[in-house]
């Protein structure tokens, strides 16, 4: 009978007594503090990449930006197309997270103004030349309370060279 265990694989233990936390401690003047318990008592080998574990996926560098951009793709692009765009930006998102964006979005949908602000933020982060036509909402005293975006016009460097633009 062959040994059927895969090479370089293992099952993470449940109930591992090892605990490691890193946090800012206000009581220590906002210094970073590393705390640990039972370091020598693992019941499994440690995970090489802690960001691969479910509780820590959202803590990966760039995860929030990837989700924000993927939300603009959801319902318009397939996961593969979105994945390629994110990959070019140095970001990643898993297919399960991508397809769950609509489920999570149904519980809180963006208003047209929130969508416009999201688009504006994304365009500005891509170093695209952006011009915004907006009006301000005034309160009872006549002070600016909020802005309403009526038009966003943007140009990439290639469009500036060709003399074309896009407007929504």
Contact map, one row per residue, 1 for C-alpha under 8 A:
111000000000000000000000000000000000000000000000000000000000000000000000000000000000000000000000000000000000000000000000000000000000000000000000000000000000000000000000
111100000000000000000000000000000000000000000000000000000000000000000000000000000000000000000000000000000000000000000000000000000000000000000000000000000000000000000000
111110000000000000000000000000000000000000000000000000000000000000000000000000000000000000000000000000000000000000000000000000000000000000000000000000000000000000000000
011111000000000000000000000000000000000000000000000000000000000000000000000000000000000000000000000000000000000000000000000000000000000000000000000000000000000000000000
001111101000000000000000000000000000000000000000000000000000000000000000000000000000000000000000000000000000000000000000000000000000000000000000000000000000000000000000
000111111000000000000000000000000000000000000000000000000000000000000000000000000000000000000000000000000000000000000000000000000000000000000000000000000000000000000000
000011111000000000000000000000000000000000000000000000000000000000000000000000000000000000000000000000000000000000000000000000000000000000000000000000000000000000000000
000001111100000000000000000000000000000000000000000000000000000000000000000000000000000000000000000000000000000000000000000000000000000000000000000000000000000000000000
000011111110000000000000000000000000000000000000000000000000000000000000000000000000000000000000000000000000000000000000000000000000000000000000000000000000000000000000
000000011111000000000000000000000000000000011000000000000000000000000000000000000000000000000000000000000000000000000000000000000000000000000000000000000000000000000000
000000001111100000000000000000000000000000010000000000000000000000000000000000000000000000000000000000000000000000000000000000000000000000000000000000000000000000000000
000000000111110000000000000000000000000000011110000000000000000000000000000000000000000000000000000000000000000000000000000000000000000000000000000000000000000000000000
000000000011111100000000000000000000000000110000000000000000000000000000000000000000000000000000000000000000000000000000000000000000000000000000000000000000000000000000
000000000001111100000000000000000000000000000000000000000000000000000000000000000000000000000000000000000000000000000000000000000000000000000000000000000000000000000000
000000000000111110000000000000000000000000000000000000000000000000000000000000000000000000000000000000000000000000000000000000000000000000000000000000000000000000000000
000000000000111111000000000000000000000011110000000000000000000000000000000000000000000000000000000000000000000000000000000000000000000000000000000000000000000000000000
000000000000001111100000000000000000110011100000000000000000000000000000000000000000000000000000000000000000000000000000000000000000000000000000000000000000000000000000
000000000000000111110000000000000001111111000000000000000000000000000000000000000000000000000000000000000000000000000000000000000000000000000000000000000000000000000000
000000000000000011111000000000000011111000000000000000000000000000000000000000000000000000000000000000000000000000000000000000000000000000000000000000000000000000000000
000000000000000001111100000000000111100000000000000000000000000000000000000000000000000000000000000000000000000000000000000000000000000000000000000000000000000000000000
000000000000000000111110000000000111000000000000000000000000000000000000000000000000000000000000000000000000000000000000000000000000000000000000000000000000000000000000
000000000000000000011111000000011110000000000000000000000000000000000000000000000000000000000000000000000000000000000000000000000000000000000000000000000000000000000000
000000000000000000001111100000011100000000000000000000000000000000000000000000000000000000000000000000000000000000000000000000000000000000000000000000000000000000000000
000000000000000000000111110001111000000000000000000000000000000000000000000000000000000000000000000000000000000000000000000000000000000000000000000000000000000000000000
000000000000000000000011111111111000000000000000000000000000000000000000000000000000000000000000000000000000000000000000000000000000000000000000000000000000000000000000
000000000000000000000001111111100000000000000000000000000000000000000000000000000000000000000000000000000000000000000000000000000000000000000000000000000000000000000000
000000000000000000000000111111000000000000000000000000000000000000000000000000000000000000000000000000000000000000000000000000000000000000000000000000000000000000000000
000000000000000000000000111111100000000000000000000000000000000000000000000000000000000000000000000000000000000000000000000000000000000000000000000000000000000000000000
000000000000000000000000111111100000000000000000000000000000000000000000000000000000000000000000000000000000000000000000000000000000000000000000000000000000000000000000
000000000000000000000001111111110000000000000000000000000000000000000000000000000000000000000000000000000000000000000000000000000000000000000000000000000000000000000000
000000000000000000000001110111111000000000000000000000000000000000000000000000000000000000000000000000000000000000000000000000000000000000000000000000000000000000000000
000000000000000000000111100001111100000000000000000000000000000000000000000000000000000000000000000000000000000000000000000000000000000000000000000000000000000000000000
000000000000000000000111100000111110000000000000000000000000000000000000000000000000000000000000000000000000000000000000000000000000000000000000000000000000000000000000
000000000000000000011110000000011111000000000000000000000000000000000000000000000000000000000000000000000000000000000000000000000000000000000000000000000000000000000000
000000000000000000111100000000001111100000000000000000000000000000000000000000000000000000000000000000000000000000000000000000000000000000000000000000000000000000000000
000000000000000001111000000000000111111000000000000000000000000000000000000000000000000000000000000000000000000000000000000000000000000000000000000000000000000000000000
000000000000000011110000000000000011111000000000000000000000000000000000000000000000000000000000000000000000000000000000000000000000000000000000000000000000000000000000
000000000000000011100000000000000001111111000000000000000000000000000000000000000000000000000000000000000000000000000000000000000000000000000000000000000000000000000000
000000000000000001100000000000000001111111000000000000000000000000000000000000000000000000000000000000000000000000000000000000000000000000000000000000000000000000000000
000000000000000001000000000000000000011111000000000000000000000000000000000000000000000000000000000000000000000000000000000000000000000000000000000000000000000000000000
000000000000000111000000000000000000011111100000000000000000000000000000000000000000000000000000000000000000000000000000000000000000000000000000000000000000000000000000
000000000000000111000000000000000000011111111100000000000000000000000000000000000000000000000000000000000000000000000000000000000000000000000000000000000000000000000000
000000000000100110000000000000000000000011111000000000000000000000000000000000000000000000000000000000000000000000000000000000000000000000000000000000000000000000000000
000000000111100100000000000000000000000001111100000000000000000000000000000000000000000000000000000000000000000000000000000000000000000000000000000000000000000000000000
000000000101000000000000000000000000000001111110000000000000000000000000000000000000000000000000000000000000000000000000000000000000000000000000000000000000000000000000
000000000001000000000000000000000000000001011111000000000000000000000000000000000000000000000000000000000000000000000000000000000000000000000000000000000000000000000000
000000000001000000000000000000000000000000001111110000000000000000000000000000000000000000000000000000000000000000000000000000000000000000000000000000000000000000000000
000000000000000000000000000000000000000000000111110000000000000000000000000000000000000000000000000000000000000000000000000000000000000000000000000000000000000000000000
000000000000000000000000000000000000000000000011111110000000000000000000000000000000000000000000000000000000000000000000000000000000000000000000000000000000000000000000
000000000000000000000000000000000000000000000011111110010000000000000000000000000000000000000000000000000000000000000000000000000000000000000000000000000000000000000000
000000000000000000000000000000000000000000000000111111011011000000000000000000000000000000000000000000000000000000000000000000000000000000000000000000000000000000000000
000000000000000000000000000000000000000000000000111111011000000000000000000000000000000000000000000000000000000000000000000000000000000000000000000000000000000000000000
000000000000000000000000000000000000000000000000111111111000000000000000000000000000000000000000000000000000000000000000000000000000000000000000000000000000000000000000
000000000000000000000000000000000000000000000000001111111000000000000000000000000000000000000000000000000000000000000000000000000000000000000000000000000000000000000000
000000000000000000000000000000000000000000000000000011111100000000000000000000000000000000000000000000000000000000000000000000000000000000000000000000000000000000000000
000000000000000000000000000000000000000000000000011111111111000000000000000000000000000000000000000000000000000000000000000000000000000000000000000000000000000000000000
000000000000000000000000000000000000000000000000001111111111001000000000000000000000000000000000000000000000000000000000000000000000000000000000000000000000000000000000
000000000000000000000000000000000000000000000000000000111111001100000000000000000000000000000000000000000000000000000000000000000000000000000000000000000000000000000000
000000000000000000000000000000000000000000000000001000011111101000000000000000000000000000000000000000000000000000000000000000000000000000000000000000000000000000000000
000000000000000000000000000000000000000000000000001000011111111000000000000000000000000000000000000000000000000000000000000000000000000000000000000000000000000000000000
000000000000000000000000000000000000000000000000000000000011111100000000000000000000000000000000000000000000000000000000000000000000000000000000000000000000000000000000
000000000000000000000000000000000000000000000000000000000001111111000000000000000000000000100000000000000000000000000000000000000000000000000000000000000000000000000000
000000000000000000000000000000000000000000000000000000001111111111100000000000000000000000111000000000000000000000000000000000000000000000000000000000000000000000000000
000000000000000000000000000000000000000000000000000000000100111111110000000000000000000000000000000000000000000000000000000000000000000000000000000000000000000000000000
000000000000000000000000000000000000000000000000000000000000011111111000000000000000000000100000000000000000000000000000000000000000000000000000000000000000000000000000
000000000000000000000000000000000000000000000000000000000000011111111100000000000000010000111000000000000000000000000000000000000000000000000000000000000000000000000000
000000000000000000000000000000000000000000000000000000000000001111111110000000000000000000001000010000000000000000000000000000000000000000000000000000000000000000000000
000000000000000000000000000000000000000000000000000000000000000111111111000000000000000000000000000000000000000000000000000000000000000000000000000000000000000000000000
000000000000000000000000000000000000000000000000000000000000000011111111100000000000010000000000000000000000000000000000010000000000000000000000000000000000000000000000
000000000000000000000000000000000000000000000000000000000000000001111111110000000100010000000000010000000000000000000000000000000000000000000000000000000000000000000000
000000000000000000000000000000000000000000000000000000000000000000111111110000000000000000000000010011000000000000000000000000000000000000000000000000000000000000000000
000000000000000000000000000000000000000000000000000000000000000000011111110100000000000000000000000000000000000000000000000000000000000000000000000000000000000000000000
000000000000000000000000000000000000000000000000000000000000000000001111111111000100000000000000000000000000000000000000000000000000000000000000000000000000000000000000
000000000000000000000000000000000000000000000000000000000000000000000111111111000000000000000000011011000000000000000000000000000000000000000000000000000000000000000000
000000000000000000000000000000000000000000000000000000000000000000000000111111000000000000000000000001000000000000000000000000000000000000000000000000000000000000000000
000000000000000000000000000000000000000000000000000000000000000000000001111111000000000000000000000000000000000000000000000000000000000000000000000000000000000000000000
000000000000000000000000000000000000000000000000000000000000000000000000111111101100000000000000000000000000000000000000000000000000000000000000000000000000000000000000
000000000000000000000000000000000000000000000000000000000000000000000000111111111100000000000000000000000000000000000000000000000000000000000000000000000000000000000000
000000000000000000000000000000000000000000000000000000000000000000000000000011111110000000000010011000000000000000000000000000000000000000000000000000000000000000000000
000000000000000000000000000000000000000000000000000000000000000000000000000001111111000000000000000000000000000000000000000000000000000000000000000000000000000000000000
000000000000000000000000000000000000000000000000000000000000000000000000000011111111100000000000000000000000000000000000000000000000000000000000000000000000000000000000
000000000000000000000000000000000000000000000000000000000000000000000100100011111111110000000000000000000000000000000000000000000000000000000000000000000000000000000000
000000000000000000000000000000000000000000000000000000000000000000000000000000111111111000011000000000000000000000000000000000000000000000000000000000000000000000000000
000000000000000000000000000000000000000000000000000000000000000000000000000000011111111100000000000000000000000000000000000000000000000000000000000000000000000000000000
000000000000000000000000000000000000000000000000000000000000000000000000000000001111111110000000000000000000000000000000000000000000000000000000000000000000000000000000
000000000000000000000000000000000000000000000000000000000000000001001100000000000111111111111000000000000000000000000000000000000000000000000000000000000000000000000000
000000000000000000000000000000000000000000000000000000000000000000000000000000000011111111110000000000000000000000000000000000000000000000000000000000000000000000000000
000000000000000000000000000000000000000000000000000000000000000000000000000000000001111111100000000000000000000000000000000000000000000000000000000000000000000000000000
000000000000000000000000000000000000000000000000000000000000000000000000000000000000111111100000000000000000000000000000000000000000000000000000000000000000000000000000
000000000000000000000000000000000000000000000000000000000000000000000000000000000000011111110000000000000000000000000000000000000000000000000000000000000000000000000000
000000000000000000000000000000000000000000000000000000000000011011000000000000000000011111111000000000000000000000000000000000000000000000000000000000000000000000000000
000000000000000000000000000000000000000000000000000000000000001001000000000000000010011001111100000000000000000000000000000000000000000000000000000000000000000000000000
000000000000000000000000000000000000000000000000000000000000001001100000000000000010010000111110110000000000000000000000000000000000000000000000000000000000000000000000
000000000000000000000000000000000000000000000000000000000000000000000000000000000000000000011111110000000000000000000000000000000000000000000000000000000000000000000000
000000000000000000000000000000000000000000000000000000000000000000000000000000100000000000001111111000000000000000000000000000000000000000000000000000000000000000000000
000000000000000000000000000000000000000000000000000000000000000000000000000000000000000000000111111100000000000000000000000000000000000000000000000000000000000000000000
000000000000000000000000000000000000000000000000000000000000000000000000000000000000000000001111111110000000000000000000000000000000000000000000000000000000000000000000
000000000000000000000000000000000000000000000000000000000000000000100110010000100000000000001111111110000000000000000000000000000000000000000000000000000000000000000000
000000000000000000000000000000000000000000000000000000000000000000000000010000100000000000000011111111100000000000000000000000000000000000000000000000000000000000000000
000000000000000000000000000000000000000000000000000000000000000000000000000000000000000000000001111111110000000000000000000000000000000000000000000000000000000000000000
000000000000000000000000000000000000000000000000000000000000000000000010010000000000000000000000111111111000000000000000000000000000000000000000000000000000000000000000
000000000000000000000000000000000000000000000000000000000000000000000010011000000000000000000000001111111100000000000000000000000000000000000000000000000000000000000000
000000000000000000000000000000000000000000000000000000000000000000000000000000000000000000000000001111111110000000000000000000000000000000000000000000000000000000000000
000000000000000000000000000000000000000000000000000000000000000000000000000000000000000000000000000111111111000000000000000000000000000000000000000000000000000000000000
000000000000000000000000000000000000000000000000000000000000000000000000000000000000000000000000000011111111110000000000000000000000000000000000000000000000000000000000
000000000000000000000000000000000000000000000000000000000000000000000000000000000000000000000000000001111111100000000000000000000000000000000000000000000000000000000000
000000000000000000000000000000000000000000000000000000000000000000000000000000000000000000000000000000111111100000000000000000000000000000000000000000000000000000000000
000000000000000000000000000000000000000000000000000000000000000000000000000000000000000000000000000000011111110000000000000000000000000000000000000000000000000000000000
000000000000000000000000000000000000000000000000000000000000000000000000000000000000000000000000000000001111111000000000000000000000000000000000000000000000000000000000
000000000000000000000000000000000000000000000000000000000000000000000000000000000000000000000000000000001001111111100000000000000000000000000000000000000000000000000000
000000000000000000000000000000000000000000000000000000000000000000000000000000000000000000000000000000000000111111100000000000000000000000000000000000000000000000000000
000000000000000000000000000000000000000000000000000000000000000000000000000000000000000000000000000000000000011111110000000000000000000000000000000000000000000000000000
000000000000000000000000000000000000000000000000000000000000000000000000000000000000000000000000000000000000011111111000000000000000000000000000000110000000000000000000
000000000000000000000000000000000000000000000000000000000000000000000000000000000000000000000000000000000000011111111100000000000000000000000000000000000000000000000000
000000000000000000000000000000000000000000000000000000000000000000000000000000000000000000000000000000000000011111111110000000000000000000000000000000000000000000000000
000000000000000000000000000000000000000000000000000000000000000000000000000000000000000000000000000000000000000111111111000000000000000000000000000010000000000000000000
000000000000000000000000000000000000000000000000000000000000000000000000000000000000000000000000000000000000000011111111100000000000000000000000000000000000000000000000
000000000000000000000000000000000000000000000000000000000000000000000000000000000000000000000000000000000000000001111111110000000000000000000000000000000000000000000000
000000000000000000000000000000000000000000000000000000000000000000000000000000000000000000000000000000000000000000111111111000000000000000000000000000000000000000000000
000000000000000000000000000000000000000000000000000000000000000000000000000000000000000000000000000000000000000000011111111100000100000000000000000000010000000000000000
000000000000000000000000000000000000000000000000000000000000000000000000000000000000000000000000000000000000000000001111111110000000000000000000000000000000000000000000
000000000000000000000000000000000000000000000000000000000000000000001000000000000000000000000000000000000000000000000111111111000000000000000000000000000000000000000000
000000000000000000000000000000000000000000000000000000000000000000000000000000000000000000000000000000000000000000000011111111110100000000000000000000000100000000000000
000000000000000000000000000000000000000000000000000000000000000000000000000000000000000000000000000000000000000000000001111111111100000000000000000000000000000000000000
000000000000000000000000000000000000000000000000000000000000000000000000000000000000000000000000000000000000000000000000111111110000000000000000000000000000000000000000
000000000000000000000000000000000000000000000000000000000000000000000000000000000000000000000000000000000000000000000000011111110000000000000000000000000000000000000000
000000000000000000000000000000000000000000000000000000000000000000000000000000000000000000000000000000000000000000000000001111111000000000000000000000000000000000000000
000000000000000000000000000000000000000000000000000000000000000000000000000000000000000000000000000000000000000000000000001111111100000000000000000000000111100000000000
000000000000000000000000000000000000000000000000000000000000000000000000000000000000000000000000000000000000000000000000000100111110000000000000000000000111100000000000
000000000000000000000000000000000000000000000000000000000000000000000000000000000000000000000000000000000000000000000001001100011111000000000000000000011110000000000000
000000000000000000000000000000000000000000000000000000000000000000000000000000000000000000000000000000000000000000000000000000001111100000000000000000011100000000000000
000000000000000000000000000000000000000000000000000000000000000000000000000000000000000000000000000000000000000000000000000000000111110000000000000011111000000000000000
000000000000000000000000000000000000000000000000000000000000000000000000000000000000000000000000000000000000000000000000000000000011111000000000000011110000000000000000
000000000000000000000000000000000000000000000000000000000000000000000000000000000000000000000000000000000000000000000000000000000001111100000000001111100000000000000000
000000000000000000000000000000000000000000000000000000000000000000000000000000000000000000000000000000000000000000000000000000000000111110000000001111000000000000000000
000000000000000000000000000000000000000000000000000000000000000000000000000000000000000000000000000000000000000000000000000000000000011111000001111100000000000000000000
000000000000000000000000000000000000000000000000000000000000000000000000000000000000000000000000000000000000000000000000000000000000001111100001111100000000000000000000
000000000000000000000000000000000000000000000000000000000000000000000000000000000000000000000000000000000000000000000000000000000000000111111111110000000000000000000000
000000000000000000000000000000000000000000000000000000000000000000000000000000000000000000000000000000000000000000000000000000000000000011111111100000000000000000000000
000000000000000000000000000000000000000000000000000000000000000000000000000000000000000000000000000000000000000000000000000000000000000001111110000000000000000000000000
000000000000000000000000000000000000000000000000000000000000000000000000000000000000000000000000000000000000000000000000000000000000000001111110000000000000000000000000
000000000000000000000000000000000000000000000000000000000000000000000000000000000000000000000000000000000000000000000000000000000000000001111111000000000000000000000000
000000000000000000000000000000000000000000000000000000000000000000000000000000000000000000000000000000000000000000000000000000000000000001111111100000000000000000000000
000000000000000000000000000000000000000000000000000000000000000000000000000000000000000000000000000000000000000000000000000000000000000111100111111000000000000000000000
000000000000000000000000000000000000000000000000000000000000000000000000000000000000000000000000000000000000000000000000000000000000000111100011111000000000000000000000
000000000000000000000000000000000000000000000000000000000000000000000000000000000000000000000000000000000000000000000000000000000000000111000001111100000000000000000000
000000000000000000000000000000000000000000000000000000000000000000000000000000000000000000000000000000000000000000000000000000000000011110000001111110000000000000000000
000000000000000000000000000000000000000000000000000000000000000000000000000000000000000000000000000000000000000010000000000000000000011110000000011111000000000000000000
000000000000000000000000000000000000000000000000000000000000000000000000000000000000000000000000000000000000000010010000000000000001111000000000001111110000000000000000
000000000000000000000000000000000000000000000000000000000000000000000000000000000000000000000000000000000000000000000000000000000001111000000000000111110000000000000000
000000000000000000000000000000000000000000000000000000000000000000000000000000000000000000000000000000000000000000000000000000000001110000000000000011111000000000000011
000000000000000000000000000000000000000000000000000000000000000000000000000000000000000000000000000000000000000000000001000000000111100000000000000011111100000000000011
000000000000000000000000000000000000000000000000000000000000000000000000000000000000000000000000000000000000000000000000000000000111000000000000000000111110000000001111
000000000000000000000000000000000000000000000000000000000000000000000000000000000000000000000000000000000000000000000000001000011110000000000000000000011111000000001110
000000000000000000000000000000000000000000000000000000000000000000000000000000000000000000000000000000000000000000000000000000011100000000000000000000001111111100011100
000000000000000000000000000000000000000000000000000000000000000000000000000000000000000000000000000000000000000000000000000000011000000000000000000000000111111100000000
000000000000000000000000000000000000000000000000000000000000000000000000000000000000000000000000000000000000000000000000000000011000000000000000000000000011111110000000
000000000000000000000000000000000000000000000000000000000000000000000000000000000000000000000000000000000000000000000000000000000000000000000000000000000011111111000000
000000000000000000000000000000000000000000000000000000000000000000000000000000000000000000000000000000000000000000000000000000000000000000000000000000000011111111111000
000000000000000000000000000000000000000000000000000000000000000000000000000000000000000000000000000000000000000000000000000000000000000000000000000000000011111111111000
000000000000000000000000000000000000000000000000000000000000000000000000000000000000000000000000000000000000000000000000000000000000000000000000000000000000111111100000
000000000000000000000000000000000000000000000000000000000000000000000000000000000000000000000000000000000000000000000000000000000000000000000000000000000000011111110000
000000000000000000000000000000000000000000000000000000000000000000000000000000000000000000000000000000000000000000000000000000000000000000000000000000000000001111111000
000000000000000000000000000000000000000000000000000000000000000000000000000000000000000000000000000000000000000000000000000000000000000000000000000000000010001101111100
000000000000000000000000000000000000000000000000000000000000000000000000000000000000000000000000000000000000000000000000000000000000000000000000000000001110001100111110
000000000000000000000000000000000000000000000000000000000000000000000000000000000000000000000000000000000000000000000000000000000000000000000000000000001110000000011111
000000000000000000000000000000000000000000000000000000000000000000000000000000000000000000000000000000000000000000000000000000000000000000000000000000111100000000001111
000000000000000000000000000000000000000000000000000000000000000000000000000000000000000000000000000000000000000000000000000000000000000000000000000000111000000000000111
